[in-house]
Amino acid sequence: MFSKILVFLIFSIISKLRSEDNLISYNVYYIPGIAEKEENTTISVFKEAQSVTLDKNCNIKKLSKEMFNITHTVFNFYVAGCDLIEIESNFLQDQNVSTKIMITDTKITKLKTHTFVDSEVEIIFLDHNSIEIIEERAFVNMTNLAQIFLNMNCITRLNRESFHNLPRLAAFRMQYNQLKTLEKSCLSFIKVDNAKVMLNHNEIVELHDGILDDLQVEKLFLYLAYNFIETLPTNIFDNRSLDTVDLSNNKITVIADICKRCIICHLLVYDNPLNVTHYDKILEFGKLNDIDITGLDFGKNNSHGFYTRKFVIVLILCLLLSPSSSQIISNF
């Protein structure tokens, strides 16, 4: 009882001081040796607070819905640098966080079903954790959610069933993880035109030929750079509308018949071991499909003739038109 009263008084003092200083951040601290022993300790957030921050000074192992008593709407909920290892389902039930949830630099390995549910939050930032598994319906019924950050974790599977009824999700980032394959319909949870899906810096080797099945959006931005993709399934982008597909820094040797009756505005293929004997076919493919293909390095193999032909044309013009052709040639 004494410890609860002491914690309450400290919260009140901190809240009062921050209110007087007009600061928007509100830090909640556990008292080592006291508060963490109280299993049912409630963190009360008072009306002056606009943000709640649980940082490395907090001895927190688990986030649960019994922990919080947020009596009004706060903009942000931050957890950073704690020894957190578990988040219970619906841990912010009936708590009002309007803008951003950030949980970073913790030891959590799993996002359970209904971890984030029925919330008005706009951004969920979960970078720099140890997340390996995202259970089905971990993110559910979040009508304002626009951005999900899951970078720099240990995630091995992108499961569409983990994300349900997120009608405004416009940016999905799962970079620097351990994805090895992309499954059929894995992006069907994206419902917003011009959405950005960033899966760079994974370990992707295989793309299922139906990864875009059930996707009903226009002008998707799909980033798959810095993976280990060697081949692209035939017609993988059939009948799709994509603004940008970034396949840079993979192991692709041939690009052929990856789409028919599709719209791809920009295809990036920098630093792939593309077979130079196919460059003409690649350029013809881009021309026929009205695709801007960038990243073709013609200079890697002069047998293709691109730079050779250019030099010969310039040389002839110099000899015909200028008495100081040698100077012009050296400048070229």
C-alpha positions as CSV (number, residue, x, y, z in Angstrom):
1,M,0.0,0.0,0.0
2,F,2.8,2.4,0.9
3,S,4.6,1.7,-2.4
4,K,1.5,2.5,-4.4
5,I,1.0,5.8,-2.5
6,L,4.6,6.7,-3.1
7,V,4.5,6.0,-6.8
8,F,1.3,8.0,-7.1
9,L,2.9,11.0,-5.4
10,I,5.9,10.8,-7.6
11,F,3.7,10.6,-10.8
12,S,1.8,13.7,-9.5
13,I,4.9,15.7,-8.9
14,I,6.4,14.9,-12.3
15,S,3.1,15.7,-14.0
16,K,2.8,19.0,-12.2
17,L,6.4,20.1,-13.0
18,R,6.1,19.2,-16.7
19,S,2.7,21.0,-16.9
20,E,4.3,24.1,-15.5
21,D,7.2,23.9,-18.0
22,N,4.8,23.4,-20.9
23,L,6.6,20.2,-21.9
24,I,4.6,17.8,-24.0
25,S,6.6,14.7,-22.9
26,Y,5.5,12.8,-19.8
27,N,7.9,10.3,-18.4
28,V,6.8,7.5,-16.1
29,Y,9.4,5.9,-13.9
30,Y,9.3,2.8,-11.7
31,I,11.1,3.0,-8.4
32,P,13.7,0.2,-8.2
33,G,12.9,-2.2,-5.5
34,I,9.4,-0.9,-4.8
35,A,7.1,-0.5,-7.8
36,E,8.3,-3.6,-9.7
37,K,7.3,-5.8,-6.8
38,E,3.7,-4.7,-7.0
39,E,2.2,-6.9,-9.7
40,N,-1.0,-4.9,-9.9
41,T,0.6,-1.4,-10.0
42,T,-1.4,0.9,-12.2
43,I,0.3,3.6,-14.2
44,S,-2.0,6.6,-14.1
45,V,-1.6,9.4,-16.6
46,F,-3.0,12.7,-15.7
47,K,-4.7,15.3,-17.9
48,E,-1.7,17.5,-18.3
49,A,0.2,14.8,-20.2
50,Q,0.3,14.7,-24.0
51,S,2.8,11.8,-24.3
52,V,3.6,8.8,-22.2
53,T,7.2,7.5,-22.2
54,L,8.5,4.4,-20.5
55,D,12.3,4.3,-20.9
56,K,15.3,2.4,-19.8
57,N,14.7,3.6,-16.2
58,C,11.6,1.4,-16.0
59,N,11.9,-2.1,-14.9
60,I,9.1,-3.4,-17.1
61,K,9.0,-7.0,-18.4
62,K,5.4,-7.1,-19.7
63,L,2.8,-4.6,-21.0
64,S,-0.7,-5.5,-20.0
65,K,-4.1,-3.7,-20.1
66,E,-4.2,-3.7,-16.3
67,M,-1.2,-1.5,-16.2
68,F,-2.6,1.8,-17.6
69,N,-5.1,4.3,-16.5
70,I,-5.0,7.0,-19.2
71,T,-7.9,9.3,-18.3
72,H,-7.8,11.4,-21.5
73,T,-6.5,11.3,-25.0
74,V,-2.7,11.4,-25.4
75,F,-0.9,11.9,-28.7
76,N,2.0,9.4,-28.2
77,F,2.8,6.2,-26.3
78,Y,6.6,5.5,-26.2
79,V,8.4,2.5,-24.8
80,A,12.2,2.6,-25.4
81,G,15.1,0.7,-24.0
82,C,13.2,-1.3,-21.4
83,D,13.8,-5.0,-20.6
84,L,10.4,-5.7,-22.1
85,I,9.9,-9.3,-23.2
86,E,6.1,-9.6,-23.6
87,I,3.1,-7.6,-24.8
88,E,-0.3,-8.9,-23.9
89,S,-3.1,-8.9,-26.4
90,N,-5.1,-5.6,-26.4
91,F,-2.7,-4.1,-23.9
92,L,-4.1,-0.6,-24.6
93,Q,-7.7,-1.6,-24.3
94,D,-9.9,1.5,-23.5
95,Q,-6.8,3.7,-23.4
96,N,-6.8,6.8,-25.7
97,V,-3.7,7.1,-27.8
98,S,-4.4,9.2,-30.9
99,T,-1.2,9.5,-33.0
100,K,1.7,7.2,-32.5
101,I,2.7,4.0,-30.6
102,M,6.5,3.5,-30.5
103,I,8.0,0.4,-28.9
104,T,11.7,0.1,-29.7
105,D,15.0,-1.4,-28.3
106,T,13.2,-4.2,-26.3
107,K,13.5,-7.9,-26.1
108,I,10.0,-8.8,-27.4
109,T,10.0,-11.8,-29.8
110,K,6.3,-12.1,-30.7
111,L,3.3,-10.0,-31.5
112,K,0.3,-11.9,-30.3
113,T,-3.2,-12.0,-31.9
114,H,-4.9,-8.7,-31.1
115,T,-1.8,-6.9,-29.9
116,F,-3.0,-3.8,-31.7
117,V,-6.8,-3.7,-32.0
118,D,-9.6,-1.1,-32.4
119,S,-7.2,1.8,-32.0
120,E,-7.4,5.3,-33.6
121,V,-3.6,5.5,-33.7
122,E,-2.0,6.6,-37.0
123,I,1.6,5.2,-36.7
124,I,3.0,2.1,-35.1
125,F,6.8,2.1,-34.8
126,L,8.3,-1.3,-33.8
127,D,11.9,-0.9,-35.2
128,H,14.9,-2.3,-33.4
129,N,13.3,-5.1,-31.4
130,S,13.7,-8.9,-31.5
131,I,10.4,-9.8,-33.1
132,E,10.4,-13.2,-34.8
133,I,6.7,-14.1,-35.1
134,I,3.7,-12.0,-35.9
135,E,0.6,-14.0,-35.1
136,E,-2.6,-13.8,-37.2
137,R,-4.6,-10.7,-36.6
138,A,-1.9,-9.0,-34.6
139,F,-3.1,-5.7,-36.2
140,V,-6.9,-5.5,-36.4
141,N,-9.5,-2.9,-37.1
142,M,-7.3,0.2,-37.1
143,T,-9.2,2.6,-39.3
144,N,-6.7,5.5,-39.1
145,L,-3.4,3.5,-39.2
146,A,-1.3,4.9,-42.0
147,Q,2.2,3.5,-41.3
148,I,3.7,0.4,-39.8
149,F,7.4,0.2,-39.1
150,L,8.9,-3.3,-38.5
151,N,12.5,-2.7,-39.5
152,M,15.5,-4.4,-37.9
153,N,13.8,-7.3,-36.3
154,C,14.1,-11.1,-36.9
155,I,10.9,-11.7,-38.8
156,T,11.0,-14.7,-41.1
157,R,7.5,-14.6,-42.6
158,L,5.2,-12.0,-44.1
159,N,1.7,-13.3,-43.4
160,R,-1.2,-11.4,-44.8
161,E,-3.4,-12.8,-42.1
162,S,-1.5,-10.8,-39.5
163,F,-3.0,-7.6,-40.8
164,H,-6.7,-7.2,-41.0
165,N,-9.0,-4.3,-41.8
166,L,-6.4,-1.5,-42.1
167,P,-8.1,0.6,-44.7
168,R,-5.7,3.5,-44.7
169,L,-2.4,1.7,-44.4
170,A,-0.2,3.6,-46.9
171,A,3.4,2.7,-45.8
172,F,4.5,-0.8,-44.7
173,R,8.2,-1.2,-43.8
174,M,9.7,-4.6,-43.0
175,Q,13.3,-4.0,-43.9
176,Y,16.4,-5.6,-42.4
177,N,14.7,-8.8,-41.4
178,Q,15.0,-12.5,-42.3
179,L,12.3,-13.0,-44.9
180,K,13.3,-15.7,-47.4
181,T,10.2,-16.1,-49.5
182,L,7.1,-14.0,-50.4
183,E,4.0,-16.1,-50.5
184,K,0.9,-16.0,-52.7
185,S,-1.3,-12.9,-51.9
186,C,1.0,-11.8,-49.2
187,L,0.3,-8.1,-49.9
188,S,-3.4,-8.3,-50.2
189,F,-3.9,-6.4,-46.9
190,I,-2.8,-3.2,-48.6
191,K,-5.9,-1.3,-49.6
192,V,-4.6,2.2,-50.5
193,D,-3.5,3.5,-53.9
194,N,0.1,4.7,-54.1
195,A,1.0,2.7,-51.1
196,K,4.7,1.9,-50.4
197,V,5.8,-1.6,-49.4
198,M,9.5,-1.7,-48.4
199,L,11.1,-5.1,-48.0
200,N,14.7,-4.2,-48.8
201,H,17.6,-5.8,-47.0
202,N,16.1,-9.2,-46.3
203,E,17.2,-12.7,-47.4
204,I,14.5,-13.2,-50.0
205,V,15.4,-15.9,-52.5
206,E,12.0,-16.8,-53.9
207,L,9.0,-14.8,-55.1
208,H,5.8,-16.8,-55.5
209,D,4.2,-16.1,-58.9
210,G,1.1,-14.9,-57.1
211,I,2.5,-12.5,-54.6
212,L,0.3,-9.7,-55.9
213,D,-2.9,-11.8,-56.1
214,D,-6.0,-10.3,-54.5
215,L,-4.3,-6.9,-54.5
216,Q,-6.7,-4.2,-55.7
217,V,-4.7,-1.0,-55.6
218,E,-3.3,1.4,-58.2
219,K,0.3,2.5,-58.5
220,L,1.9,0.4,-55.8
221,F,5.6,1.2,-54.9
222,L,7.3,-2.2,-54.2
223,Y,10.9,-2.2,-52.9
224,L,12.8,-5.5,-53.0
225,A,16.4,-4.2,-53.2
226,Y,19.3,-5.9,-51.4
227,N,18.0,-9.4,-51.4
228,F,19.0,-12.7,-53.1
229,I,16.5,-13.0,-55.8
230,E,17.8,-14.9,-58.8
231,T,14.8,-15.4,-61.0
232,L,11.4,-13.7,-61.5
233,P,8.4,-15.8,-62.2
234,T,7.0,-15.4,-65.7
235,N,4.2,-12.8,-65.8
236,I,4.6,-12.1,-62.1
237,F,3.3,-8.5,-62.6
238,D,0.5,-9.4,-65.0
239,N,-2.5,-7.1,-64.9
240,R,-1.0,-5.0,-62.1
241,S,-0.6,-1.3,-61.6
242,L,2.8,-0.5,-60.1
243,D,4.5,2.9,-60.0
244,T,7.9,1.6,-59.0
245,V,9.5,-1.9,-58.6
246,D,13.0,-1.8,-57.2
247,L,15.0,-5.0,-57.8
248,S,18.4,-3.5,-57.3
249,N,21.3,-5.4,-55.7
250,N,19.9,-8.9,-56.2
251,K,21.2,-11.8,-58.3
252,I,18.9,-11.5,-61.3
253,T,20.5,-12.5,-64.6
254,V,17.5,-12.4,-67.0
255,I,14.4,-10.1,-67.2
256,A,11.9,-11.6,-69.6
257,D,8.1,-11.8,-69.8
258,I,7.6,-10.5,-66.2
259,C,4.4,-8.7,-67.1
260,K,1.7,-8.4,-69.8
261,R,-1.1,-5.9,-69.8
262,C,0.4,-4.2,-66.7
263,I,1.4,-0.8,-65.7
264,I,5.0,-0.3,-64.3
265,C,6.3,3.2,-64.5
266,H,9.7,2.6,-63.2
267,L,11.8,-0.6,-62.9
268,L,15.1,-0.4,-61.1
269,V,17.7,-3.1,-61.7
270,Y,20.9,-1.6,-60.5
271,D,23.8,-3.9,-59.6
272,N,22.4,-7.2,-60.8
273,P,24.5,-9.7,-62.8
274,L,22.2,-9.2,-65.9
275,N,23.3,-11.1,-69.0
276,V,24.5,-8.3,-71.3
277,T,23.5,-10.3,-74.4
278,H,20.0,-9.7,-73.3
279,Y,20.2,-5.9,-73.0
280,D,18.6,-5.3,-76.4
281,K,15.7,-7.6,-75.4
282,I,15.4,-5.8,-72.1
283,L,15.3,-2.4,-73.7
284,E,12.8,-3.7,-76.3
285,F,10.7,-5.2,-73.4
286,G,10.7,-1.8,-71.7
287,K,9.8,0.0,-74.9
288,L,6.9,-2.3,-75.7
289,N,5.5,-2.0,-72.2
290,D,6.2,1.7,-71.8
291,I,8.5,0.9,-68.7
292,D,11.3,3.2,-67.7
293,I,14.1,0.7,-66.9
294,T,17.0,2.2,-65.0
295,G,20.2,0.6,-63.7
296,L,21.4,-1.2,-66.9
297,D,25.2,-0.9,-66.9
298,F,26.2,-1.1,-70.5
299,G,29.8,-0.3,-69.7
300,K,30.4,-3.7,-68.0
301,N,30.8,-5.4,-71.3
302,N,31.9,-3.5,-74.5
303,S,30.9,-6.5,-76.6
304,H,27.4,-5.1,-76.4
305,G,28.7,-2.3,-78.6
306,F,26.9,0.6,-77.0
307,Y,29.9,2.6,-76.0
308,T,32.0,1.4,-78.9
309,R,29.4,2.7,-81.4
310,K,29.2,6.0,-79.6
311,F,33.0,6.5,-79.7
312,V,33.2,5.6,-83.4
313,I,30.5,8.1,-84.3
314,V,32.1,10.9,-82.3
315,L,35.5,10.1,-83.8
316,I,34.3,10.3,-87.4
317,L,32.5,13.6,-86.7
318,C,35.7,15.0,-85.1
319,L,37.8,14.0,-88.1
320,L,35.4,15.5,-90.6
321,L,34.5,18.7,-88.8
322,S,37.5,19.9,-86.8
323,P,41.2,20.3,-87.4
324,S,41.8,20.0,-83.7
325,S,40.1,16.7,-83.5
326,S,42.8,15.1,-81.3
327,Q,42.0,17.6,-78.5
328,I,38.3,16.9,-78.8
329,I,38.9,13.2,-78.8
330,S,41.1,13.4,-75.7
331,N,38.4,15.4,-73.9
332,F,35.8,12.9,-74.8
